[in-house]
């Protein structure tokens, strides 16, 4: 062993090994940093509270000038719904059913009408409604229609309409006490019913009535009308899943909220991280070849002396061991330094991220650490195998 070490030290090319060392360090640092940065930044776009810990998306078919002139239908067919339901990100799908008749409403206090307007109704399955179900029911013959309004409507009235006309502002409790008369017209029929606002929805930006009322009223005032849905409400496992954005883009569907922005950003982040990681892996592969070239040159310079060592009884693995230990030592040193530099860089950018998003949950360094170990072990195993094969070829050639 001592003889081999003496031969090794005499012919080591410091510039060659330094080139391998710094190239490998740079490559591994880029790979680990890209993975760690993704793990640290992704929670900014993927975390967040949702109603009852569920995520919902309201989707519709994209309407454009081309689709308008081509006559492309904006409704969802049964096949469209089944296709959405079969996606891995989808937990359930509900349809919006629209009123197919004329609806108008007047609102007032103590029998005095203060406001009237044309409007429309929609309904969704009860499981998608984010308001208490206590008064959310209707049977044929009931004189009162329960109604849920979007909370945004109340905000628009209070800070837009009422403020510009010096009208009193309303809060939710007062709205439920107002007199609401709903006029329904269609199929040669016209009826007036009482409406009661039972709550305000944050999730659904439409005027909701129970499904039972919608089925009864469409059958009474618009029998035979096409009730194919133009909007769907989809419960998803995670609204920031980039697979959702890809699917909706492919199908030409739109969403009514900005939840998919996070998914698109996450997808873009994955692409950038993947590109950077690929560059780092390429640098690591090139550094591996630099090391192999250095080892081959080192072995080639010592071929005659190594042959003599093999002839006097040294086994190939004993002759190869010093070279293998050298490469393993360099790889381990590269890994430790890469982790150290990564920790310093991570502390720098993480402080800035936490200033902007103080509620963000900080990810650990174990993914990058595990990847670094895998790369270190993989490169070391390859080095050991190649060096052993080279020494073995010398031994067989001499034999």
N, C-alpha and C positions, 0 to 999 in steps of 0.2 A: 504493500500500500504506500509506504514511504517513497519508494522509487517512482511510482506513478505520479504522486503529488509533486515530486521534484521535476519530473518531465512536464507536468501540466503548468507549473509556475514559470518555467523557462520560456514557454511559447505562447502564453496568454496575450491576446491583443486587447489592450485596455480600451481603445476607441471602439472596437467592434462590440465588446460586451457593454460598454457604456451606451452605445447606440441601441442595442437590444433593450437595455434596462429602461431608458427614458421613453422609448417608443412603446414598450409594454406598459409602463406606468401611465403614460398619456392615454393609451387605448383603454385600459381598465378603468381609469378615472372617468373617462367620458361615458363608458357603459354604465358604471355604477351611478354616476351623477344623473344621467337621463332617467334611469329607473326610479331613483330616489326622488327626483324632482316631480315626476309624474305622481308618485304615491303621496307626496306632500301637497301638491296643488289640486289634484282631483277632488278631494273633499270639499273644496271651495264651491264646486259646481254640483256635487252630488249630494251634499247634506242639506237638510232643511226639514221643517215640520210640514206635515200635511194633515188634512182633516181626518180625524179618527185613524191616523197612521196609514191612510190609504192615498193612492195617487190616481187621479182621474185626468183623462184628456178628452176634450170635445173636438171631434174631427168632422170635416165636411170636404166635399170634392172641390177642387180648385176651379174657380170660375175666371175665365179669361175671354178675350175677344175671339180667339180661335175656337174655344169650346162653345161660345154663344152662337157663332155662325155655322159651326159644324153640327149643331143640334145634339151635342153630347149631353146625356142625362146627368143631372146633378143629384139624383137620388141613388141610394145604396140598394143594390139587389141582395137577394138571399145569399148568392155566391160571394158577393163582396163581404158581407157580414161573417160568413163562415170562414173566409180567408183570414180576416182580422182575428177571429176567435182562435184560429189554429196557430197563431204566432206565439213563440215562447214567452214574449214579454207580456202577453195579454192574460188577464185573470178572468174577465167577464166583459160582455158588451151589452149595452142597453140602447134602445132606439128612442129618438124624439118623435113623437106623433103630433102633428100640427092640426089645428082646427081648419076644416075645409069650408067654413061658412063665415058670414059677416058677424063681427063682434064689435060692439061699442059699449062704452061704460061712462057713467056719470058719477061724480063723487061730490058729496056735500055734507053739511052739518045740520041736523034737526030738520031734515026734509028740504032744505034749500040747496039747490045744485050750485056748486062753485066751479066745477070743471067737468068737461066731457071730451071724449076723444075716441077715435077708432082704435082698435087694438086687435090682438090675436092671442090665442092660447096654445100652449104646448104641454105635453105630458111626458114623463119618463117613468120607468119602473120605480116603485117605492124605495127599493134598496139604494138608489142613487140620490135620494133627496136628503139634504143636510139640515133639515128642520124637523122639530119634534112631530111625531106621528099621531099625537093625541086627537087632533081635530082634522086629520088628513084622511077623510073618507067621504064617499058620496054614494047614494042609492037613488034609483029612479023615483021621482016624486019628492025628493028632498027640496025644500025651498031655498036653501043656501048653498052656494058654491064656494068651497074653500080655495083660496088663492095664495100663492107664494110669489113675492116680488123679488127681483134682484136688489141687493143692498145698494148697488151702484145707482139705481133709479132714485132712491131716497137722497143720496148724496148730490146727484145732479139737480134735483128739485130744490134742495135746501140752499146750495151754494151757487146755483145758476139761475133757475127760473124764479124762485121766491125772492132771492136777494135783489135781482134786477127790477122786480115789480113791487117791492116793499110788502110782500105777502108774509104771513107768519110761517116760521120754520116748523117742520114736523119731526117728531121722533117716533120710534117704532110703536110705542104704546098708543100714541094718539091715532096713528094710521089705522090700527085695528079697530078703533072706535068710530071711524067715519062711516057714513052711509054710502054704500057702493051698489049702484044698480047696473046690472049687466043685461044688455039687449042682444038677443041672438036671432039672426035672420037667415033663412035659407029654405029651399024646397017648398016655397009657398007658405012657410010658417014664420011666425014672429012671436017671441016670448021675452018677458022681462023677469029676471031672477035677482035675488039678493046675492051679493058677493061679500066675502069676509076674508080680509088679509090676515092669515094666521102666522106669518113669519116672513123673514127676509133671508135670501140665500146668498152665500159668498161664492158658491161653486158654480151655480147655473145662472147664466145671464139671459133669462127669458121669463115670461109670465107663465107660471106653472099652475095646472089644475090636476086633480087626481086622474089616473088612467081610467077609472070607472066612469067618471064624468065625460072624458074625451070619447070613449067608445059609444056611450049613449047619445051624446050630442051630435057626433058625426053621422051616426045611423039615423038620427031624427032630422037633421037639417041639411045633410049632404050625403044621402045614401048613394052608394056606388062610386063615390069619389076616390081618386087614387090617393092612398095614404102612405105610399112608400116613403121611408124616412130620408130626409136630406141631411140630417146630422146624427152622429152617434156619440154616446158617452162610453168611453173605454176605461175600465179599471186595469191598471198596469202594475207590475211588480215594482218598477222603479222608473219614474218618468224621465230620469236623466240617462237612461240606457241609450247608448248611441245607435243600437239596432232599431229603435223606434224611429229616429230621424231618418235613417237610411230607408226604412220600409215606406214611410210616408212620402219621402221624396221620390222614390221609385214609382209609387202608385199615383202621385199627383194629388195628395190629400193635404189639407191645411188644418191647423189647430187654432183655437180661439184664444189661447193664452201663450205665455212665453216660456212654459216649462221646457219645451224642446230646445230652447237656446242653450241651456246647460248641457243637454245631450250632444248638441252639435259642437259646443266648445270642447267637451270631453273627447269627442271623436277626433277633432282637430289636434287636441293635445296628445292623443295616442299616436296620431300620424307623425307629429313632430318628434315625439319621444322615440318612436320606432326608427325614424330616419337618423337621429343623432346616435341611437344605440348601434345602428348598423355601421355608421362611420367608425364608432369606437371599436366594434368587432373587427372591422377591416384593418384598422391600425394594429390591433392585437395580433391578427393573423400575420401581418407583415413583420411585426416584431418577432413572432415565432420563427419565421423564415430567416430573419437576421441571426437569431440565436443558432438555428440549425446550421447556417452557413459558417458561423464562427466556430462551432463545434467540429464541423467537417474539416475546416481548414486546420484547426488545432490537432485533430486526429491525423490528418494527412501529413502534417509536419513531423509527427511522432510515429508514423507507420512502422518504420524499421525497428525502432526501440520497443514499440508495443508488441511487434512480432517476436522479438527476443524474449520479452516478458512472458508471452504465451508459451514459447518453446521451453522455458525453464520451469514451467509448472503453474503459472498463474492462470486461473480460470477466467473465461471471458467476463463473467459478472464482476469479479474483483477488479479487473482492468477498467471496466466501464463505470464502476461505482463512483470514483472521484468526479468524473465528468457529470454523472447524474446528480450527485450531491451539490455540485456547483450550480446546476440549473435549478434544482429545487430551492436552494438557498436564495437565488435571485428572484424566483417566482414568489416565494413567501415574503421577501422584503418588498417586492412590488405591491403585493396585496396589502400589507400593513401600511405602507406609505399612502396607497390609494385610499384606504379607509380613513386614515388620518386627515388627508387633504379634503376628502369628501365631508368629514365632520365639520371642518372649518368653513368650507363653502356653504354647507347647509345651514349652519348657524347664522351666516350673514343674510341669506335670502329668506330664511324662515322668520327672522325678526321683522323684516319688512312686511311679509305676508300677514303675520299676526297683528301688526299695527292696523292693517286694513280690515282684517277679519278676525277680531278678538275671540269670537265664539267658535272658531274652527278647531276641530279635534286634531291634535298633532299626531301624525303617524310615526311609527318607530323606524329604526334603521335596519331591522332584521331582513327585509327583502333584498336590499342592496348587499348586506353582509353575506346572506346566503348565496346570492349570485356570484359575489367575489370569491367565495370558497369554491363554488362549482368551477369557475373559470380557472382558478389557481390549480385545483386538482386535475382538471382536464388537460391544461397545458403541461403540467408536470408529468402526467402519465404519458402524454405524447412524446415529450422530451426523453423520458426513460426508455420508451420503446424504440425510438429512432436511434439513440446512442447505442443501446444494446444490439440492435440489428447491424449497425456499422461495425462494432467491435467483433461481432460474430462472423461477419463477412470476411474480416481480416484473418480471423482464426481459421476459417474454413479454407480460405485461399492459400494460407501458408501450409495447412495440413495436406 
